[in-house]
Amino acid sequence: MSIRLAIIGGTGVYDPRMLDGLENMEVATRYGSALLAKGFYKGCEVAFLARHGTKHGTPPHRVNYRANIAALVKLGVQRVVATAAVGSLNEKMRPGAMVLLGQFLDFTKVRQSTFFDGGEAGVVHTDFTEPYCPHLNGSLLAAAARAKLDLQQGGVYVCAEGPRFETPAEIKMYKLLGGDLVGMTNVPEVVLAREAGLCYSTVALSTNFAAGISPAVLSHQEVLDVMAENVENVRTLLMETIEGLSQDRRCRCSELGSSILL
């Protein structure tokens, strides 16, 4: 079995019904099982994985990121487009803005963040000069232009451990270090995707200004409300990307894959 593309839906992007012929699947890996759906969009077979579960029941620090990525590899997936709800540290990336990530800063603490734990996996130091696939990013930007959607590019994502929101002092520090957006899920997902040799990109949707920048107290409901207002733009971008995606991979991502994942 080989599926052309996978979509990992973050907070607010749970619904795979843009796909036809949906079939739910449970894929077993050495890291645990992952629940996915697969279907078709205009003849292209696509996998859909709800990062937090279909009912948003798994907090960010408890997501089994290794099982999720290993399951996609087992299905033959080569490209992944992820979505993520984020808080903004950058006044130019206002609530409602869609941002294509370019770099990340990792402030997670307790997660299983690599496939390469020594032993059978060996000692591997993976290059992260370009954490997100430049070719897939280009496809997303082209899709946004065709759909007349505003997709900003080059955002620096700060990954916090969660599940609590950040303090104003933390946000001030992240901003001083060059962060544009803050969330709780992109690491280790982006790391594992690179280690697996997948082309991986993330479209972040700004849902609020972060603590100390926002005039209001932050709430999860605020995140859900803004996602609900803007999720149609995300869906439109994803559908346009699927339709325009080329068959060949013009990047170095695949050079870093490893059979240890299965």
SULSULLIN-V993025 format. One record per residue. N is the residue number from 1. SS is DSSP state (H for helix, E for strand, - for the rest). D_FIRST is the distance of its C-alpha to the first C-alpha in Angstrom with 2 decimals. Layout:
# SULSULLIN-V993025
n=N ss=SS d_first=D_FIRST
n=N ss=SS d_first=D_FIRST
This chain:
# SULSULLIN-V993025
n=1 ss=- d_first=0.00
n=2 ss=- d_first=3.81
n=3 ss=- d_first=6.75
n=4 ss=- d_first=10.08
n=5 ss=E d_first=12.48
n=6 ss=E d_first=13.46
n=7 ss=E d_first=16.95
n=8 ss=E d_first=18.92
n=9 ss=E d_first=21.86
n=10 ss=- d_first=25.11
n=11 ss=- d_first=28.36
n=12 ss=- d_first=28.88
n=13 ss=- d_first=25.38
n=14 ss=- d_first=23.88
n=15 ss=- d_first=23.14
n=16 ss=- d_first=19.75
n=17 ss=- d_first=21.43
n=18 ss=- d_first=21.33
n=19 ss=- d_first=17.83
n=20 ss=E d_first=17.71
n=21 ss=E d_first=15.97
n=22 ss=E d_first=15.63
n=23 ss=E d_first=13.89
n=24 ss=E d_first=14.87
n=25 ss=E d_first=12.84
n=26 ss=E d_first=14.23
n=27 ss=E d_first=12.36
n=28 ss=E d_first=14.63
n=29 ss=E d_first=15.49
n=30 ss=- d_first=18.69
n=31 ss=- d_first=20.22
n=32 ss=E d_first=19.79
n=33 ss=E d_first=17.50
n=34 ss=E d_first=16.38
n=35 ss=E d_first=16.47
n=36 ss=E d_first=14.40
n=37 ss=E d_first=14.00
n=38 ss=E d_first=11.54
n=39 ss=E d_first=12.96
n=40 ss=E d_first=14.00
n=41 ss=E d_first=16.97
n=42 ss=- d_first=18.49
n=43 ss=- d_first=15.36
n=44 ss=E d_first=13.37
n=45 ss=E d_first=10.46
n=46 ss=E d_first=11.79
n=47 ss=E d_first=11.64
n=48 ss=E d_first=15.19
n=49 ss=E d_first=16.82
n=50 ss=E d_first=20.55
n=51 ss=- d_first=22.01
n=52 ss=- d_first=25.00
n=53 ss=- d_first=23.44
n=54 ss=- d_first=23.76
n=55 ss=- d_first=27.52
n=56 ss=- d_first=28.13
n=57 ss=- d_first=29.04
n=58 ss=- d_first=28.06
n=59 ss=- d_first=30.50
n=60 ss=H d_first=29.43
n=61 ss=H d_first=30.64
n=62 ss=H d_first=28.72
n=63 ss=- d_first=25.21
n=64 ss=- d_first=22.81
n=65 ss=H d_first=21.62
n=66 ss=H d_first=20.22
n=67 ss=H d_first=17.97
n=68 ss=H d_first=16.81
n=69 ss=H d_first=15.97
n=70 ss=H d_first=14.49
n=71 ss=H d_first=12.12
n=72 ss=H d_first=10.99
n=73 ss=H d_first=10.66
n=74 ss=H d_first=8.63
n=75 ss=- d_first=5.99
n=76 ss=- d_first=6.41
n=77 ss=- d_first=9.23
n=78 ss=- d_first=12.14
n=79 ss=E d_first=14.76
n=80 ss=E d_first=16.42
n=81 ss=E d_first=19.45
n=82 ss=E d_first=21.46
n=83 ss=E d_first=24.58
n=84 ss=E d_first=27.61
n=85 ss=E d_first=31.02
n=86 ss=E d_first=33.78
n=87 ss=E d_first=37.52
n=88 ss=E d_first=39.30
n=89 ss=- d_first=41.85
n=90 ss=- d_first=42.30
n=91 ss=- d_first=44.59
n=92 ss=- d_first=42.76
n=93 ss=- d_first=39.52
n=94 ss=- d_first=40.98
n=95 ss=- d_first=39.44
n=96 ss=- d_first=37.05
n=97 ss=- d_first=36.16
n=98 ss=E d_first=32.57
n=99 ss=E d_first=32.24
n=100 ss=E d_first=29.62
n=101 ss=E d_first=29.87
n=102 ss=E d_first=31.06
n=103 ss=E d_first=32.14
n=104 ss=E d_first=32.40
n=105 ss=E d_first=35.03
n=106 ss=E d_first=33.99
n=107 ss=E d_first=36.41
n=108 ss=- d_first=34.20
n=109 ss=- d_first=35.68
n=110 ss=- d_first=33.87
n=111 ss=- d_first=30.09
n=112 ss=- d_first=27.63
n=113 ss=- d_first=27.12
n=114 ss=- d_first=25.38
n=115 ss=- d_first=22.88
n=116 ss=- d_first=25.60
n=117 ss=- d_first=28.16
n=118 ss=- d_first=29.55
n=119 ss=H d_first=29.40
n=120 ss=H d_first=26.14
n=121 ss=H d_first=24.80
n=122 ss=- d_first=27.85
n=123 ss=- d_first=29.99
n=124 ss=- d_first=28.27
n=125 ss=- d_first=29.93
n=126 ss=- d_first=27.57
n=127 ss=- d_first=29.10
n=128 ss=- d_first=29.29
n=129 ss=- d_first=31.54
n=130 ss=- d_first=29.08
n=131 ss=- d_first=27.21
n=132 ss=- d_first=25.32
n=133 ss=- d_first=23.46
n=134 ss=H d_first=26.19
n=135 ss=H d_first=23.98
n=136 ss=H d_first=22.05
n=137 ss=H d_first=25.48
n=138 ss=H d_first=26.82
n=139 ss=H d_first=24.23
n=140 ss=H d_first=25.24
n=141 ss=H d_first=28.90
n=142 ss=H d_first=28.56
n=143 ss=H d_first=26.87
n=144 ss=H d_first=29.74
n=145 ss=H d_first=32.28
n=146 ss=H d_first=30.94
n=147 ss=- d_first=31.00
n=148 ss=- d_first=34.41
n=149 ss=- d_first=33.40
n=150 ss=- d_first=35.16
n=151 ss=E d_first=32.71
n=152 ss=E d_first=34.69
n=153 ss=E d_first=33.30
n=154 ss=E d_first=34.00
n=155 ss=E d_first=34.45
n=156 ss=E d_first=35.04
n=157 ss=E d_first=33.39
n=158 ss=E d_first=35.24
n=159 ss=E d_first=33.21
n=160 ss=E d_first=35.57
n=161 ss=- d_first=34.91
n=162 ss=- d_first=35.80
n=163 ss=- d_first=35.81
n=164 ss=- d_first=39.34
n=165 ss=- d_first=40.16
n=166 ss=- d_first=41.87
n=167 ss=- d_first=45.65
n=168 ss=H d_first=47.54
n=169 ss=H d_first=48.43
n=170 ss=H d_first=44.80
n=171 ss=H d_first=44.02
n=172 ss=H d_first=47.04
n=173 ss=H d_first=45.80
n=174 ss=H d_first=42.26
n=175 ss=H d_first=43.84
n=176 ss=H d_first=46.21
n=177 ss=- d_first=43.31
n=178 ss=- d_first=41.71
n=179 ss=- d_first=39.29
n=180 ss=- d_first=38.65
n=181 ss=E d_first=36.43
n=182 ss=E d_first=35.98
n=183 ss=E d_first=33.19
n=184 ss=- d_first=31.74
n=185 ss=- d_first=27.97
n=186 ss=H d_first=26.95
n=187 ss=H d_first=27.73
n=188 ss=H d_first=25.97
n=189 ss=H d_first=22.86
n=190 ss=H d_first=23.61
n=191 ss=H d_first=24.50
n=192 ss=H d_first=21.36
n=193 ss=H d_first=19.18
n=194 ss=H d_first=21.36
n=195 ss=H d_first=21.27
n=196 ss=- d_first=17.47
n=197 ss=- d_first=17.73
n=198 ss=- d_first=16.36
n=199 ss=E d_first=18.29
n=200 ss=E d_first=19.98
n=201 ss=E d_first=22.74
n=202 ss=E d_first=24.76
n=203 ss=E d_first=26.79
n=204 ss=E d_first=29.66
n=205 ss=E d_first=31.87
n=206 ss=E d_first=35.43
n=207 ss=E d_first=36.74
n=208 ss=E d_first=40.14
n=209 ss=E d_first=42.44
n=210 ss=- d_first=42.36
n=211 ss=E d_first=45.19
n=212 ss=- d_first=48.48
n=213 ss=- d_first=47.45
n=214 ss=E d_first=46.82
n=215 ss=- d_first=50.14
n=216 ss=- d_first=48.64
n=217 ss=- d_first=47.35
n=218 ss=- d_first=43.54
n=219 ss=- d_first=41.58
n=220 ss=H d_first=37.97
n=221 ss=H d_first=38.90
n=222 ss=H d_first=39.87
n=223 ss=H d_first=36.38
n=224 ss=H d_first=34.85
n=225 ss=H d_first=37.43
n=226 ss=H d_first=36.84
n=227 ss=H d_first=33.05
n=228 ss=H d_first=33.60
n=229 ss=H d_first=35.91
n=230 ss=H d_first=33.56
n=231 ss=H d_first=30.00
n=232 ss=H d_first=30.02
n=233 ss=H d_first=30.45
n=234 ss=H d_first=27.43
n=235 ss=H d_first=25.31
n=236 ss=H d_first=26.81
n=237 ss=H d_first=26.00
n=238 ss=H d_first=22.33
n=239 ss=H d_first=22.00
n=240 ss=H d_first=23.98
n=241 ss=H d_first=21.87
n=242 ss=H d_first=18.56
n=243 ss=H d_first=20.42
n=244 ss=H d_first=21.99
n=245 ss=- d_first=19.30
n=246 ss=- d_first=19.24
n=247 ss=- d_first=16.29
n=248 ss=- d_first=17.79
n=249 ss=- d_first=18.61
n=250 ss=- d_first=22.37
n=251 ss=- d_first=22.93
n=252 ss=- d_first=23.19
n=253 ss=H d_first=20.76
n=254 ss=H d_first=18.13
n=255 ss=H d_first=21.01
n=256 ss=H d_first=21.25
n=257 ss=- d_first=17.90
n=258 ss=- d_first=18.22
n=259 ss=H d_first=16.33
n=260 ss=H d_first=18.80
n=261 ss=H d_first=16.63
n=262 ss=- d_first=14.45
